[in-house]
Amino acid sequence: MVITTNAGLWRYNIGDTVKFTSLSPHRIKISGRTKHFINAFGEEVIIENAEAAVTRACELTGAVIDNFTAAPIYLQKIKARGT
């Protein structure tokens, strides 16, 4: 979300992502922060989607999670023998 003047001469990027919950009347919900993206390969997984996935996994498995961290795993290239 970017806050700006009506003339557009000044702007400030507050770093939040928003989701429109209604178009008439206009209503938005703060859905995450731009700094909370996992963007290893351009997929831009936002915190809201990650939390929804963890919640669903807990419902299906009966797990209880108090806190979690998510990060990409980069696989190493396996060198062919003799090279």
N, C-alpha and C positions, 0 to 999 in steps of 0.2 A: 504494500500500500504506500502510495506517495501522497503526501499532503502538499497542496500548492495554493497560491493566491488565485483569484479569479482571472487575473491577467496573465498568469503563468510566469511571472518574473522571478518568483522564488519558489523553491520546492525543497521538501525534506523526505527522504526515504526512511520510513519508520521501521522497515524490516519485517513487517507482518504480511502473511498471506491471508486473503479473505475468500469467503464463499458466500455467494448470494443465496439467501434462504427464501427470499420473496422479491419479485419484481414490481409488484403493485400491492401495497406500498413497498418502496425499496428498503430491504433489510439485509444486513450483512452479518456474518459471524467470523470472528478471528479464528482461522483454522490452523495457524502455525507461524513459524518464523523462517525467514529466508536462510538464516544461519543453521537451521536444524535440518537442512536437506542432506541426504546422502546422494551425491552426484558423481559417482566414480566413472560412469559410462554414459552420462547424459540422461539418466532415467528420472532424476529429481524426485526421489521418494520423500514425501513430506511426513512430518511427525504424526499428523492425523491418520494417515494411511497405515503407518507402522503400528500405532497404538491400536487401531481397529484389527489388524492382523494378529497382534499378540493377544488381544482380548478374545478373539474368536478361537485361537489355538488353546487358550486356557479353558474356554467353555467346552471344547471338544475333548480335552484330555483330563480335565479336573485339576489342572495345575494352578498354583497361586503364585503370582509374581508381584513382588513389591516394587522393584525397580529394574530397569534394563538398559543396556547400551547396544547400539547397532552400528556396525561398520562393514564396509566391503572386505572381502577376502580376495587378494590377488594371487592367482595361481602362477606358479613358476613354470617356465617352459621346460619341458623335459628334453634333454639333449639326446639325440640318437647315438647309439653305440658306435664307437670308432670316429666320432667327430670331436 
